[in-house]
Amino acid sequence: MQNLLSSMNYLTLQSARGPLASMHALDVMWVSFYSIGAMLLSVLIVGLTRKWVNNGCLSLILRLVAFVIFAIGSILMVLVVLTWPN
């Protein structure tokens, strides 16, 4: 029973390394900075769009661009978090 538990623990640790596990730890750090920057950029775009853009169509396009940037930043951050044990 103990042997089975140790083999299951080994398999869990190996599979929990995440999708960015092949990258160096400092490269993963830079990916996290890029994702934080992308999310900050999207918040700034939405804020500036609300304040200065009065055209509805242009406002919609800018908000969609901000949403895509935020989604990319969020996906990258999830990948960084999944790689945390590395």
C-alpha positions as CSV (number, residue, x, y, z in Angstrom):
1,M,0.0,0.0,0.0
2,Q,2.8,2.4,0.9
3,N,4.6,1.6,-2.4
4,L,1.4,2.5,-4.3
5,L,1.0,5.8,-2.5
6,S,4.6,6.8,-3.2
7,S,4.2,6.0,-6.9
8,M,1.0,8.0,-7.1
9,N,2.7,10.9,-5.3
10,Y,5.6,10.7,-7.8
11,L,3.2,10.7,-10.8
12,T,1.3,13.7,-9.3
13,L,4.4,15.7,-8.8
14,Q,5.7,15.0,-12.3
15,S,2.4,16.0,-14.0
16,A,1.9,19.1,-11.8
17,R,5.0,20.8,-13.3
18,G,2.9,22.8,-15.7
19,P,3.1,23.6,-19.4
20,L,6.0,26.1,-19.0
21,A,8.1,23.6,-17.1
22,S,10.6,23.2,-19.9
23,M,11.4,27.0,-19.7
24,H,14.0,28.4,-17.4
25,A,12.6,29.9,-14.2
26,L,13.7,33.5,-15.1
27,D,11.9,33.1,-18.5
28,V,8.7,32.1,-16.7
29,M,9.2,35.3,-14.6
30,W,9.3,37.4,-17.7
31,V,6.2,35.7,-19.0
32,S,4.5,36.6,-15.8
33,F,5.6,40.3,-16.2
34,Y,4.3,40.3,-19.8
35,S,1.0,38.9,-18.6
36,I,0.7,41.6,-15.9
37,G,1.6,44.2,-18.4
38,A,-1.0,43.0,-20.9
39,M,-3.7,43.1,-18.2
40,L,-2.7,46.6,-17.1
41,L,-2.7,47.7,-20.8
42,S,-6.2,46.4,-21.2
43,V,-7.4,48.2,-18.1
44,L,-5.8,51.5,-19.4
45,I,-7.4,51.1,-22.8
46,V,-10.9,50.6,-21.3
47,G,-10.4,53.5,-18.9
48,L,-9.2,55.8,-21.7
49,T,-12.0,54.7,-24.0
50,R,-14.6,55.5,-21.4
51,K,-13.2,58.9,-20.8
52,W,-12.3,60.2,-24.2
53,V,-14.0,58.2,-27.0
54,N,-17.6,59.3,-27.8
55,N,-18.0,57.3,-31.0
56,G,-19.9,54.1,-30.2
57,C,-18.4,51.9,-32.9
58,L,-14.8,53.0,-32.2
59,S,-15.5,52.4,-28.4
60,L,-16.8,48.9,-29.1
61,I,-13.7,48.1,-31.2
62,L,-11.3,49.4,-28.6
63,R,-13.1,47.5,-25.8
64,L,-12.9,44.3,-27.9
65,V,-9.2,44.8,-28.4
66,A,-8.8,45.4,-24.7
67,F,-10.8,42.2,-24.0
68,V,-8.6,40.1,-26.3
69,I,-5.4,41.6,-24.7
70,F,-6.8,40.8,-21.2
71,A,-7.7,37.3,-22.2
72,I,-4.2,36.7,-23.5
73,G,-2.7,38.1,-20.3
74,S,-5.0,35.9,-18.2
75,I,-4.2,32.7,-20.1
76,L,-0.5,33.5,-19.7
77,M,-0.9,34.0,-16.0
78,V,-2.8,30.8,-15.6
79,L,0.1,29.0,-17.4
80,V,2.6,30.6,-15.0
81,V,0.6,29.6,-12.0
82,L,0.3,26.0,-13.3
83,T,4.1,26.0,-13.6
84,W,4.6,27.2,-10.0
85,P,6.2,24.1,-8.4
86,N,9.1,24.3,-10.9
